[in-house]
Structure formats: structure tokens, C-alpha cells
Amino acid sequence: MSKKEYSLSDINTRAAASRGFELELEYPKGTPIGIYVTVLGDHSTEVENYEVEKSDARAAEQMAEVKGGSVKHRSLRDVIVDSHEAATVRVIGWRGIKEEYSPAGVETLLKNNPDFTDQILAASRDRANFTIA
């Protein structure tokens, strides 16, 4: 056990998640490509707000379907679109790309490179990226 003491302000993982983590993207074989994206953590206020709003909207839609007597099947396309959107929300900047960062640019990057979506979501979930120890 460490004898080091921390201030409560030193162990604010929500603040660290909101600052983001710089992730170098890789091609599927694990080859780094020199493109870096700044990824928000799952516990950032921005990501939590997005996830809550998305979940609430989906629940309201499902309730309306049940009340209307016609429950709609979620397609694989819906799941893919949701994953890309969730990853896009988590990226707040980049370097190594000529174009200036924009959410629309992130959407294009992810549509053309689906493996990057998985990397971004995994980095966002990995709490070790947002801790001091």
C-alpha cells in the first residue's frame, strides 16, 4: 500500500474524462498510423448527457410503439449508426489530419474506417486512460 496522500481534487476522474485522452489510431493489424484523436471518457459530463438523452429517447420511442401495438425491430444498420454517433460524440479534437477538426469530419473518418469506431469506444470505456495512477 502506498503512503502517498492525494487531495480530493487530484482524484477527480470525471474532470479527467472531460479533458480527454489522446489516442493514436491503428490499422486492424495494430499498425499505428500517426493520426491522434482526443477522446472523452465515458464518465465525462458530455458523454453521460449524450447517453442519457439517447436512452431516454429510445425508451420513449419503445413505449409509444408498445402503446400503438406495433413494436419495431432494431436493425443491424441502426446499431452501426448508433455506434458511429456514440464515437463521434466522444472525439473532441485531432492531430495528424490536414483538415481542421469538426464533428462532420469525424463522421467521415469513422464511416470510411469502421475499426476506428471500436478503438474510440474502447478508449473511452478504459478508465485507466483517465486516472492518475
ABEGO torsion letter per residue (X at the ends): XBABBBBAAAABAAAAAAAEBBBBBBBAAGBBAGBBBBBBBAABAAAAAAAAAAAAAAAAAAAAAAAAGBBBBBBAAAAAAAAAAAAAAABAEBBGBABBBBAAAAAAAAAABAAAAAAAAAAAABAAAABAX
